[in-house]
């Protein structure tokens, strides 16, 4: 039986937060969500999915310029985004390292208890918190105040609604905004 969060367990099945399990090789690169036997929809994220799946590319570039990574990845990306989500919701995300499986097309996989829309909202909320933390360390009190003011007017749910409509998440062929 596979052990959650331990790559290379005795089984190829990934135990999901809901108690069901799936074969990670059954998920192709275009899958962003799937309907589970438990009756819920679960968001699917792979390391090959760009962080611009969640936020505009300009913001991704800014994050890449300001966040130094101290790991095997060259720059801030989806694995870091999902690491932040897993840190906040450890019991709601399961992951699989399939980097040794050349049949799947991805290296890392995350499946959440949340549907793709709720996961999107969580990612945006956590990125805003990350930005808020970074700006609090800035030397400029006016920049911090301006950011806080802007965030008071920022509606995460509305942003996600508009971003998803713009990105056309109904298709596996969505494009960067």
MISEVO-113208 format. One line per 8 residues: number of its first residue (from 1); their letters; for each residue x, y, z of C-alpha. Coordinates in steps of 0.1 Angstrom, whole numbers, plus 2048, in hexadecimal, padded with zeros to 3 digits. Each point is the difference from the previous one (the first is absolute). Example, Ala and Ser with C-alpha at 12.3 -4.5 7.8 and 13.67 -1.06 7.14 Angstrom:
% residues 2
1 = AS = 87B,7D3,84E ~ 80E,822,7F9
END
This chain:
% residues 177
1 = XXXXXXXX = 800,800,800 ~ 80D,822,7F7 ~ 809,818,81C ~ 7F3,823,7FB ~ 81B,81A,7F7 ~ 81A,7E5,7FC ~ 80A,7FB,7DB ~ 806,7DD,7F4
9 = XXXXXXXX = 7EA,7EE,818 ~ 7F6,7DC,7F9 ~ 7E2,80B,7EB ~ 7FC,819,7E4 ~ 7DF,80C,80F ~ 7FE,822,810 ~ 7EB,802,81F ~ 7EA,81F,7FE
17 = XXXXXXXX = 7F5,816,81D ~ 7DC,7F3,7FC ~ 80B,7DC,806 ~ 7FE,7F4,7DB ~ 81F,7F9,7EC ~ 80A,805,7DB ~ 81C,7F5,7E9 ~ 814,820,7F9
25 = XXXXXXXX = 808,7F2,7DE ~ 7DB,803,7F7 ~ 802,826,801 ~ 80B,811,7E0 ~ 810,822,7FE ~ 7E0,812,7F7 ~ 7ED,7F5,81F ~ 7FA,81C,819
33 = XXXXXXXX = 7E4,7EF,814 ~ 7EF,7DE,801 ~ 7E0,7F3,80E ~ 808,7E6,81A ~ 7ED,7E1,80B ~ 7FB,811,821 ~ 7E8,819,7EF ~ 817,81E,801
41 = XXXXXXXX = 815,811,7E6 ~ 826,802,808 ~ 818,819,7F2 ~ 81E,7F2,7EE ~ 821,813,7FD ~ 820,7F4,7EF ~ 822,80F,801 ~ 7FD,807,7DA
49 = XXXXXXXX = 7E2,816,806 ~ 80D,824,801 ~ 7F9,816,81E ~ 7EE,817,7E8 ~ 7E4,7E7,803 ~ 7F8,813,820 ~ 80D,823,7FB ~ 80A,816,7E2
57 = XXXXXXXX = 822,7FA,7F1 ~ 80C,823,80A ~ 7FB,7F7,824 ~ 811,7DF,7FC ~ 81E,813,7F1 ~ 800,818,81E ~ 7FF,7E2,818 ~ 81D,7F0,7ED
65 = XXXXXXXX = 815,81F,802 ~ 7FA,805,825 ~ 7FF,7DD,80F ~ 820,7ED,802 ~ 7FC,7DA,800 ~ 817,7EA,813 ~ 7F7,7DF,7F0 ~ 804,7EB,7E0
73 = XXXXXXXX = 7EA,818,7EC ~ 810,81D,7ED ~ 7E5,819,808 ~ 7DF,805,812 ~ 7E5,7EB,7F1 ~ 7E3,7E8,804 ~ 813,7E9,819 ~ 805,81E,817
81 = XXXXXXXX = 7DC,80B,7FC ~ 7F4,7DE,809 ~ 819,7FD,81D ~ 7F0,81F,80F ~ 7DE,7F1,7FC ~ 80C,7DF,810 ~ 80F,813,81D ~ 7DF,811,807
89 = XXXXXXXX = 7EA,7E2,7F9 ~ 815,7E0,806 ~ 7E2,7E9,803 ~ 7EE,80D,7E2 ~ 81B,7F9,7E5 ~ 810,7E0,7F5 ~ 81F,7FF,7EA ~ 813,7E7,7EB
97 = XXXXXXXX = 823,802,7F2 ~ 7FF,7EF,7DE ~ 821,80F,7F4 ~ 80D,7DC,7FA ~ 7E1,7F6,7EC ~ 806,80A,7DC ~ 7DD,7F6,7F6 ~ 7EE,81D,810
105 = XXXXXXXX = 80F,820,7F2 ~ 802,812,822 ~ 817,7FC,81E ~ 7EB,80C,81D ~ 7DB,7FD,806 ~ 7E9,80F,81A ~ 7DB,7F7,805 ~ 7EC,815,818
113 = XXXXXXXX = 7E0,7F9,814 ~ 7F5,822,7F1 ~ 7F1,804,7DD ~ 815,814,7E8 ~ 7EE,821,806 ~ 804,7FE,826 ~ 825,7F6,7FC ~ 804,81E,7E8
121 = XXXXXXXX = 7F1,817,81B ~ 817,7F2,81B ~ 81F,804,7EA ~ 7F7,825,7F9 ~ 7FA,806,825 ~ 821,7F0,809 ~ 813,814,7E5 ~ 7F1,820,80D
129 = XXXXXXXX = 80B,7F7,823 ~ 823,7F8,7F3 ~ 801,822,7EF ~ 7F2,811,81F ~ 81C,7F0,814 ~ 81A,80B,7E7 ~ 7F4,824,7FE ~ 800,802,826
137 = XXXXXXXX = 826,7FB,7FF ~ 804,81C,7E7 ~ 811,820,80A ~ 7E3,815,7F4 ~ 7E3,805,818 ~ 7EC,811,7E4 ~ 803,7E1,7EA ~ 7F4,7EA,81C
145 = XXXXXXXX = 7E3,818,807 ~ 7F7,802,7DB ~ 801,7DA,7FC ~ 7E9,7FB,81F ~ 7E8,81A,7F2 ~ 7FF,7EE,7DE ~ 7FA,7DE,812 ~ 7E2,80E,812
153 = XXXXXXXX = 7F0,805,7DF ~ 80C,7DF,7F1 ~ 7E5,7E5,7FE ~ 810,7DE,7FC ~ 7E0,7EE,7F5 ~ 7F9,81B,7E5 ~ 824,7FF,7F4 ~ 7FF,7DA,7FD
161 = XXXXXXXX = 7DE,802,7ED ~ 80E,819,7E7 ~ 822,7EF,7FC ~ 7F0,7DE,7FB ~ 7E8,80E,7E6 ~ 81D,812,7EE ~ 816,7E0,801 ~ 7E3,7E9,7F4
169 = XXXXXXXX = 804,7E5,81A ~ 7E5,7EC,7EF ~ 819,7F4,7E7 ~ 821,7ED,805 ~ 80F,818,7E7 ~ 7FF,820,816 ~ 81A,81A,7F9 ~ 814,819,814
177 = X = 7EE,821,808
END
